């Protein structure tokens, strides 16, 4: 039984483990890639489950827990649950810089530049975080907050913070163009043209998108200076270098159309409705196309998620079925082994009982003067059981009949009390052993019960424990317990022989 319970616990543990057979690491890694690519996490509903998993996981996986928290915060943000997003990250901001950076990013995306500035200052309190990229962020935030002098100072000092190749790339892609635009905003067009020309020269022959964008900025600076022909040349150059990505970017394509309209008004004192209508149709077509593509991607992701869930559920069902079948088979095999063991033990017990009965028969048939009284009583008892009669019948079939009779007795197929006449046996005991039974009843008849009296008589006739078990159809354990009870009742030492004690007491 203990083995079965142990196996059952193992099976239940296996079932519990398989019920949580979801690859949360893969869910986080896929979401991480989409996040870094700027894609929406609004449909990543399993991120919430992943967060719950790592919040309750023992031992705690701090790295995965932080990753799950940040990605789930972005999931809430994409679903316009901004407050939940911030509340999820704030408790971690004092401990983990990644959480603080995520708060900075979300506040900036929400155009909450004052809050972004506060987060960035907290980050840069750490000397190690005073990097080129963070100084660049500080300059941008000062621009949006209207801190002109601080903005210019930071942009002027930024080159000295360049430490790595990545810093150099960021400098030409964003820092220098932003610096030029800030100077233009402050009315310093010539200085802005100088810086934007550096950007243009850096990207010519390398990246047409940045080239086209630089030409547009130069066109705006020249419009502000009244150099309309120069501005028109820059706009034409921008269109020549613009690529598919340039036109797919709504902000930059609208910016170019605005500059063209402003230039047209400045030169010709008109604004072309046709140009704006064409631009509007193009935007609408692109927006519709992108919307359809996005919906198709979402639908595909939903279908894929549902399929993955169905596969996971089916796998869990299959695993559960396998475990149930395994448990049933294990239980069946264990039960069969127990049954076989018990059967074997019972067989051995019956063999021992039959041997004891044979020994009784053999002893009752022996000749000689020693123990003749014991042999006589055993013979009478065996005659009452019907064994002697079979043993003295036709020798050809005697052994088979004897064996059958013995098996009937040892297997309790017949009740020995229906075969044994104990009253006759009591009289025989009195005759053989000088009134032993009568003396026993007279002295201990009130304290010993019927079965204990019979046991004392059989012990007096020198029956062994196994022999007593056969003729009384009791287990050896029961006989030992009854012996202990008799010793306690008669106040005998535990190891003393009952028959010897009674022989002395009944003299």
Secondary structure per residue as TSV (DSSP state, phi and psi in degrees):
chain	resnum	aa	ss	phi	psi
A	1	X	-	360.0	-40.9
A	2	X	H	-61.1	-39.3
A	3	X	H	-62.1	-42.8
A	4	X	H	-64.4	-42.8
A	5	X	H	-62.7	-42.1
A	6	X	H	-61.3	-44.6
A	7	X	H	-63.0	-40.3
A	8	X	H	-63.2	-40.5
A	9	X	H	-63.5	-41.9
A	10	X	H	-61.5	-43.6
A	11	X	H	-62.3	-44.5
A	12	X	H	-63.2	-39.6
A	13	X	H	-62.7	-42.6
A	14	X	H	-61.2	-41.7
A	15	X	H	-62.7	-44.8
A	16	X	H	-61.2	-41.3
A	17	X	H	-65.8	-39.6
A	18	X	H	-72.6	-24.4
A	19	X	H	-67.9	-21.1
A	20	X	T	-104.7	27.1
A	21	X	-	-80.3	62.3
A	22	X	-	-116.9	133.2
A	23	X	-	-82.8	84.1
A	24	X	H	-69.2	-29.6
A	25	X	H	-63.0	-41.7
A	26	X	H	-66.3	-39.0
A	27	X	H	-58.5	-45.0
A	28	X	H	-67.4	-42.2
A	29	X	H	-65.8	-40.8
A	30	X	H	-65.1	-44.5
A	31	X	H	-63.8	-35.8
A	32	X	H	-62.0	-43.9
A	33	X	H	-62.8	-46.8
A	34	X	H	-61.4	-39.0
A	35	X	H	-63.6	-46.2
A	36	X	H	-67.9	-22.8
A	37	X	T	-85.8	1.0
A	38	X	T	79.7	14.0
A	39	X	-	-84.3	156.8
A	40	X	-	-69.4	141.5
A	41	X	-	-108.2	16.8
A	42	X	T	-63.5	-29.6
A	43	X	T	-93.2	-1.4
A	44	X	-	-82.4	67.6
A	45	X	T	-67.7	-22.8
A	46	X	H	-73.3	-9.9
A	47	X	H	-63.5	-36.7
A	48	X	H	-63.7	-40.5
A	49	X	H	-65.9	-39.7
A	50	X	H	-62.7	-40.1
A	51	X	H	-63.4	-44.9
A	52	X	H	-60.4	-39.5
A	53	X	H	-60.6	-48.7
A	54	X	H	-76.6	-20.2
A	55	X	H	-71.7	-28.6
A	56	X	H	-104.7	-1.8
A	57	X	-	-70.3	135.6
A	58	X	S	-124.2	127.8
A	59	X	S	-72.5	160.9
A	60	X	-	-68.4	133.2
A	61	X	-	-101.1	92.7
A	62	X	H	-60.7	-39.1
A	63	X	H	-64.8	-48.9
A	64	X	H	-68.0	-35.9
A	65	X	H	-62.9	-43.2
A	66	X	H	-64.1	-44.2
A	67	X	H	-60.7	-45.0
A	68	X	H	-63.4	-39.0
A	69	X	H	-64.8	-46.8
A	70	X	H	-64.4	-46.1
A	71	X	H	-66.5	-36.8
A	72	X	H	-67.0	-36.0
A	73	X	H	-61.7	-42.1
A	74	X	H	-66.7	-34.8
A	75	X	H	-60.6	-44.6
A	76	X	H	-63.5	-41.4
A	77	X	H	-62.9	-43.1
A	78	X	H	-64.5	-25.0
A	79	X	T	-95.9	19.0
A	80	X	T	62.3	24.9
A	81	X	-	-101.8	64.7
A	82	X	H	-61.5	-42.4
A	83	X	H	-62.3	-42.9
A	84	X	H	-62.5	-36.8
A	85	X	H	-62.8	-48.7
A	86	X	H	-67.2	-41.5
A	87	X	H	-62.8	-29.1
A	88	X	H	-72.7	-34.1
A	89	X	H	-90.7	-32.5
A	90	X	H	-53.6	-44.2
A	91	X	H	-62.6	-21.1
A	92	X	H	-95.9	-9.5
A	93	X	H	-64.6	-32.2
A	94	X	T	-76.5	-18.3
A	95	X	T	-103.9	-39.9
A	96	X	-	-117.9	123.1
A	97	X	H	-63.5	-33.5
A	98	X	H	-61.0	-37.6
A	99	X	H	-67.2	-38.1
A	100	X	H	-67.4	-38.9
A	101	X	H	-64.5	-38.2
A	102	X	H	-64.2	-40.9
A	103	X	H	-62.8	-42.3
A	104	X	H	-58.4	-45.4
A	105	X	H	-64.8	-44.3
A	106	X	H	-65.7	-42.0
A	107	X	H	-63.5	-38.2
A	108	X	H	-66.8	-41.8
A	109	X	H	-63.1	-30.6
A	110	X	T	-84.6	7.0
A	111	X	T	60.5	24.4
A	112	X	-	-94.1	76.7
A	113	X	H	-70.5	-30.8
A	114	X	H	-65.3	-44.8
A	115	X	H	-66.6	-40.4
A	116	X	H	-58.4	-42.6
A	117	X	H	-61.7	-40.0
A	118	X	H	-65.1	-43.2
A	119	X	H	-62.9	-41.9
A	120	X	H	-66.0	-38.2
A	121	X	H	-62.5	-39.2
A	122	X	H	-62.9	-39.2
A	123	X	H	-64.2	-43.6
A	124	X	T	-82.1	2.3
A	125	X	T	-65.5	-23.6
A	126	X	S	-86.8	122.2
A	127	X	G	-55.5	-36.3
A	128	X	G	-67.3	-20.7
A	129	X	G	-91.6	3.4
A	130	X	-	-85.3	70.4
A	131	X	-	-99.8	169.8
A	132	X	H	-58.5	-42.5
A	133	X	H	-63.6	-39.0
A	134	X	H	-72.0	-36.2
A	135	X	H	-65.2	-35.5
A	136	X	H	-62.2	-45.2
A	137	X	H	-60.5	-40.2
A	138	X	H	-62.8	-40.0
A	139	X	H	-64.6	-43.3
A	140	X	H	-62.1	-46.1
A	141	X	H	-64.6	-37.4
A	142	X	H	-65.0	-32.6
A	143	X	H	-64.0	-48.8
A	144	X	H	-69.1	-27.1
A	145	X	T	-84.9	-1.9
A	146	X	T	81.0	17.0
A	147	X	-	-88.0	80.6
A	148	X	H	-60.4	-51.4
A	149	X	H	-64.6	-43.3
A	150	X	H	-66.2	-36.7
A	151	X	H	-62.1	-49.0
A	152	X	H	-63.3	-41.7
A	153	X	H	-59.5	-46.3
A	154	X	H	-64.2	-43.8
A	155	X	H	-62.6	-38.4
A	156	X	H	-67.5	-32.4
A	157	X	H	-89.7	-11.9
A	158	X	G	-57.8	-39.4
A	159	X	G	-55.0	-29.1
A	160	X	G	-75.2	-11.3
A	161	X	G	-93.5	-0.9
A	162	X	-	-68.5	121.9
A	163	X	-	-122.6	-28.4
A	164	X	S	-128.3	165.0
A	165	X	H	-57.8	-34.0
A	166	X	H	-64.3	-36.2
A	167	X	H	-64.1	-40.6
A	168	X	H	-62.9	-42.0
A	169	X	H	-62.2	-46.6
A	170	X	H	-62.0	-35.8
A	171	X	I	-60.7	-45.9
A	172	X	I	-81.5	-30.1
A	173	X	I	-77.0	-36.3
A	174	X	I	-129.3	-47.7
A	175	X	I	-61.5	-53.7
A	176	X	H	-64.6	-44.3
A	177	X	H	-62.0	-40.5
A	178	X	H	-66.0	-39.3
A	179	X	H	-60.2	-44.8
A	180	X	H	-62.4	-44.4
A	181	X	H	-63.9	-38.3
A	182	X	H	-63.4	-43.4
A	183	X	H	-62.4	-40.2
A	184	X	H	-62.5	-40.2
A	185	X	H	-62.4	-31.9
A	186	X	T	-89.0	6.6
A	187	X	T	87.9	8.4
A	188	X	-	-99.3	72.8
A	189	X	H	-69.7	-39.8
A	190	X	H	-64.5	-42.7
A	191	X	H	-65.9	-36.9
A	192	X	H	-64.1	-42.0
A	193	X	H	-63.4	-38.4
A	194	X	H	-61.7	-46.4
A	195	X	H	-69.6	-40.5
A	196	X	H	-68.0	-29.1
A	197	X	H	-66.8	-36.1
A	198	X	H	-61.1	-41.7
A	199	X	H	-62.4	-46.5
A	200	X	H	-59.0	-48.5
A	201	X	H	-63.8	-32.3
A	202	X	H	-68.8	-37.4
A	203	X	H	-96.2	-12.2
A	204	X	T	-60.4	127.3
A	205	X	T	83.5	-2.9
A	206	X	T	-114.1	-49.3
A	207	X	-	-149.3	107.8
A	208	X	H	-66.2	-27.7
A	209	X	H	-62.5	-46.5
A	210	X	H	-70.4	-30.7
A	211	X	H	-64.3	-50.1
A	212	X	H	-60.5	-41.7
A	213	X	H	-64.8	-40.5
A	214	X	H	-64.4	-40.2
A	215	X	H	-62.0	-40.1
A	216	X	H	-61.9	-43.3
A	217	X	H	-63.2	-42.4
A	218	X	H	-62.2	-36.4
A	219	X	H	-62.8	-42.2
A	220	X	H	-65.4	-43.5
A	221	X	H	-59.4	-42.2
A	222	X	H	-71.1	-32.9
A	223	X	H	-61.4	-43.4
A	224	X	H	-64.8	-27.1
A	225	X	H	-88.3	-4.3
A	226	X	T	82.8	12.1
A	227	X	-	-93.1	75.9
A	228	X	H	-69.3	-37.5
A	229	X	H	-65.2	-41.5
A	230	X	H	-64.3	-40.1
A	231	X	H	-63.5	-40.2
A	232	X	H	-64.1	-38.1
A	233	X	H	-62.0	-42.1
A	234	X	H	-66.1	-38.1
A	235	X	H	-65.1	-42.2
A	236	X	H	-62.0	-40.6
A	237	X	H	-65.0	-36.3
A	238	X	H	-63.4	-43.4
A	239	X	H	-65.8	-34.7
A	240	X	H	-66.6	-33.2
A	241	X	H	-96.0	-10.2
A	242	X	-	-65.4	135.6
A	243	X	-	-109.8	-175.6
A	244	X	H	-60.6	-41.1
A	245	X	H	-63.4	-36.7
A	246	X	H	-59.1	-47.3
A	247	X	H	-74.9	-24.6
A	248	X	H	-77.3	-15.6
A	249	X	-	-82.8	108.4
A	250	X	H	-60.4	-42.1
A	251	X	H	-63.5	-47.0
A	252	X	H	-73.8	-36.2
A	253	X	H	-69.1	-36.5
A	254	X	H	-67.2	-40.4
A	255	X	H	-58.2	-44.4
A	256	X	H	-64.4	-41.1
A	257	X	H	-65.5	-36.9
A	258	X	H	-63.0	-45.1
A	259	X	H	-62.6	-38.9
A	260	X	H	-63.9	-40.8
A	261	X	H	-68.2	-41.9
A	262	X	H	-62.3	-43.5
A	263	X	H	-65.3	-39.6
A	264	X	H	-63.6	-39.5
A	265	X	H	-69.5	-40.2
A	266	X	H	-66.0	-37.9
A	267	X	H	-86.6	-40.3
A	268	X	H	-116.8	1.0
A	269	X	S	56.8	41.4
A	270	X	-	-150.6	162.9
A	271	X	-	-128.1	119.4
A	272	X	-	-76.2	115.1
A	273	X	H	-68.0	-35.9
A	274	X	H	-60.6	-42.4
A	275	X	H	-61.4	-45.5
A	276	X	H	-68.4	-36.2
A	277	X	H	-64.7	-44.0
A	278	X	H	-61.9	-42.5
A	279	X	H	-64.7	-41.7
A	280	X	H	-62.2	-42.7
A	281	X	H	-63.5	-39.4
A	282	X	H	-63.9	-44.1
A	283	X	H	-62.5	-42.8
A	284	X	H	-63.9	-42.9
A	285	X	H	-62.7	-44.9
A	286	X	H	-65.0	-40.0
A	287	X	H	-64.0	-42.5
A	288	X	H	-63.6	-43.0
A	289	X	H	-61.8	-47.3
A	290	X	H	-64.5	-37.3
A	291	X	H	-63.8	-43.3
A	292	X	H	-63.9	-41.0
A	293	X	H	-63.7	-43.4
A	294	X	H	-62.5	-45.0
A	295	X	H	-62.2	-39.8
A	296	X	H	-63.9	-40.6
A	297	X	H	-64.9	-43.0
A	298	X	H	-62.7	-43.0
A	299	X	H	-63.3	-41.2
A	300	X	H	-63.7	-40.9
A	301	X	H	-65.2	-40.6
A	302	X	H	-62.6	-45.6
A	303	X	H	-61.8	-42.0
A	304	X	H	-64.9	-40.7
A	305	X	H	-63.8	-43.7
A	306	X	H	-63.2	-41.7
A	307	X	H	-63.3	-42.7
A	308	X	H	-62.7	-40.8
A	309	X	H	-64.6	-42.4
A	310	X	H	-63.7	-41.4
A	311	X	H	-63.4	-42.9
A	312	X	H	-62.2	-45.2
A	313	X	H	-62.9	-44.6
A	314	X	H	-63.8	-39.7
A	315	X	H	-63.1	-40.3
A	316	X	H	-65.5	-39.6
A	317	X	H	-63.0	-43.9
A	318	X	H	-62.3	-42.3
A	319	X	H	-64.8	-40.6
A	320	X	H	-63.5	-44.2
A	321	X	H	-60.7	-44.1
A	322	X	H	-60.7	-43.1
A	323	X	H	-66.0	-39.9
A	324	X	H	-63.2	-46.6
A	325	X	H	-61.5	-42.9
A	326	X	H	-61.3	-42.4
A	327	X	H	-63.5	-44.1
A	328	X	H	-62.8	-44.8
A	329	X	H	-62.6	-44.1
A	330	X	H	-62.2	-43.9
A	331	X	H	-63.6	-40.4
A	332	X	H	-63.8	-45.9
A	333	X	H	-63.9	-43.5
A	334	X	H	-62.5	-41.8
A	335	X	H	-64.4	-41.2
A	336	X	H	-62.7	-41.9
A	337	X	H	-64.8	-41.4
A	338	X	H	-63.5	-41.5
A	339	X	H	-63.0	-43.0
A	340	X	H	-64.7	-39.8
A	341	X	H	-65.4	-43.5
A	342	X	H	-64.1	-39.6
A	343	X	H	-63.1	-41.7
A	344	X	H	-63.7	-44.0
A	345	X	H	-62.5	-42.4
A	346	X	H	-65.1	-38.7
A	347	X	H	-61.1	-44.4
A	348	X	H	-64.1	-39.6
A	349	X	H	-61.7	-42.9
A	350	X	H	-65.8	-37.3
A	351	X	H	-62.9	-41.7
A	352	X	H	-65.0	-38.8
A	353	X	H	-66.7	-40.4
A	354	X	H	-64.5	-40.2
A	355	X	H	-61.7	-39.9
A	356	X	H	-63.7	-40.2
A	357	X	H	-66.6	-38.7
A	358	X	H	-63.7	-39.7
A	359	X	H	-63.9	-40.5
A	360	X	H	-57.8	-46.1
A	361	X	H	-62.2	-42.3
A	362	X	H	-65.1	-43.8
A	363	X	H	-65.8	-35.8
A	364	X	H	-70.8	-18.9
A	365	X	H	-99.1	-5.2
A	366	X	-	-70.1	156.1
A	367	X	-	-108.2	162.2
A	368	X	S	127.0	162.8
A	369	X	S	-88.9	-25.9
A	370	X	T	-69.8	135.3
A	371	X	T	56.7	32.2
A	372	X	H	-69.5	-29.9
A	373	X	H	-66.0	-43.2
A	374	X	H	-60.3	-45.2
A	375	X	H	-62.9	-38.1
A	376	X	H	-64.1	-45.1
A	377	X	H	-64.8	-42.5
A	378	X	H	-62.2	-38.4
A	379	X	H	-65.4	-43.9
A	380	X	H	-60.5	-44.3
A	381	X	H	-62.8	-44.1
A	382	X	H	-66.4	-32.8
A	383	X	H	-63.8	-41.8
A	384	X	H	-63.6	-35.1
A	385	X	H	-72.0	-14.2
A	386	X	T	89.5	8.4
A	387	X	H	-80.3	-41.2
A	388	X	H	-61.3	-42.4
A	389	X	H	-60.1	-41.4
A	390	X	H	-68.4	-42.5
A	391	X	H	-64.4	-28.1
A	392	X	T	-96.7	6.2
A	393	X	S	-84.6	-161.2
A	394	X	-	-51.4	118.8
A	395	X	H	-59.4	-27.5
A	396	X	H	-62.4	-42.4
A	397	X	H	-108.5	1.6
A	398	X	H	-59.6	-46.2
A	399	X	H	-62.0	-42.5
A	400	X	H	-65.2	-44.9
A	401	X	H	-66.0	-40.1
A	402	X	H	-62.1	-45.5
A	403	X	H	-60.5	-41.8
A	404	X	H	-62.9	-44.6
A	405	X	H	-63.1	-44.0
A	406	X	H	-59.4	-41.6
A	407	X	H	-67.0	-36.0
A	408	X	H	-63.4	-40.7
A	409	X	H	-69.7	-48.7
A	410	X	H	-71.7	-26.2
A	411	X	T	-89.3	1.9
A	412	X	T	61.4	28.3
A	413	X	S	-72.4	-23.4
A	414	X	S	-123.9	145.7
A	415	X	-	-85.3	116.8
A	416	X	H	-63.4	-25.7
A	417	X	H	-65.9	-22.1
A	418	X	H	-80.8	-15.5
A	419	X	H	-100.0	-36.2
A	420	X	-	-88.5	134.0
A	421	X	-	-103.8	94.5
A	422	X	H	-66.6	-29.4
A	423	X	H	-63.0	-43.2
A	424	X	H	-63.4	-41.6
A	425	X	H	-64.7	-37.8
A	426	X	H	-61.9	-40.9
A	427	X	H	-65.4	-40.4
A	428	X	H	-63.1	-41.7
A	429	X	H	-59.9	-42.7
A	430	X	H	-61.4	-41.6
A	431	X	H	-67.6	-43.0
A	432	X	H	-75.3	-42.0
A	433	X	T	-113.6	38.9
A	434	X	T	55.2	52.8
A	435	X	S	71.4	28.5
A	436	X	H	-57.8	-46.1
A	437	X	H	-65.3	-45.8
A	438	X	H	-63.0	-42.5
A	439	X	H	-64.6	-38.1
A	440	X	H	-64.2	-45.1
A	441	X	H	-65.6	-40.9
A	442	X	H	-63.8	-40.2
A	443	X	H	-90.7	-37.5
A	444	X	H	-123.7	11.7
A	445	X	T	-62.7	-24.6
A	446	X	T	-87.5	-14.6
A	447	X	T	-110.3	-19.7
A	448	X	S	-107.4	138.8
A	449	X	-	-85.5	179.5
A	450	X	H	-59.5	-46.1
A	451	X	H	-66.7	-35.8
A	452	X	H	-69.2	-35.8
A	453	X	H	-62.4	-45.4
A	454	X	H	-62.1	-40.5
A	455	X	H	-62.8	-41.4
A	456	X	H	-62.9	-37.8
A	457	X	H	-66.1	-44.8
A	458	X	H	-65.8	-37.6
A	459	X	H	-65.8	-36.7
A	460	X	H	-63.0	-34.3
A	461	X	T	-84.7	13.8
A	462	X	T	65.9	33.4
A	463	X	-	-76.8	136.8
A	464	X	-	-76.4	168.0
A	465	X	H	-60.1	-42.9
A	466	X	H	-65.7	-38.6
A	467	X	H	-65.7	-38.8
A	468	X	H	-64.1	-40.1
A	469	X	H	-59.7	-38.0
A	470	X	H	-67.4	-50.7
A	471	X	H	-77.4	-16.6
A	472	X	H	-109.5	-3.5
A	473	X	T	55.8	46.7
A	474	X	-	-122.6	153.9
A	475	X	-	-76.1	157.7
A	476	X	H	-60.2	-38.2
A	477	X	H	-63.2	-42.1
A	478	X	H	-61.8	-42.0
A	479	X	H	-63.8	-42.3
A	480	X	H	-63.1	-40.8
A	481	X	H	-64.3	-40.5
A	482	X	H	-66.7	-36.7
A	483	X	H	-61.3	-43.5
A	484	X	H	-62.6	-39.4
A	485	X	H	-63.2	-43.4
A	486	X	H	-61.0	-44.6
A	487	X	H	-61.1	-42.0
A	488	X	H	-65.9	-41.3
A	489	X	H	-64.1	-41.1
A	490	X	T	-89.8	3.9
A	491	X	T	56.3	48.5
A	492	X	-	-98.2	152.6
A	493	X	-	-61.4	146.4
A	494	X	T	-60.9	-36.1
A	495	X	T	-89.3	-5.6
A	496	X	S	-74.9	145.1
A	497	X	-	-74.5	129.1
A	498	X	H	-65.7	-46.3
A	499	X	H	-60.5	-42.9
A	500	X	H	-65.6	-41.9
A	501	X	H	-61.1	-46.1
A	502	X	H	-66.3	-37.5
A	503	X	H	-60.5	-38.4
A	504	X	H	-76.0	-39.0
A	505	X	H	-72.0	-28.3
A	506	X	T	-96.2	7.6
A	507	X	-	-66.3	360.0
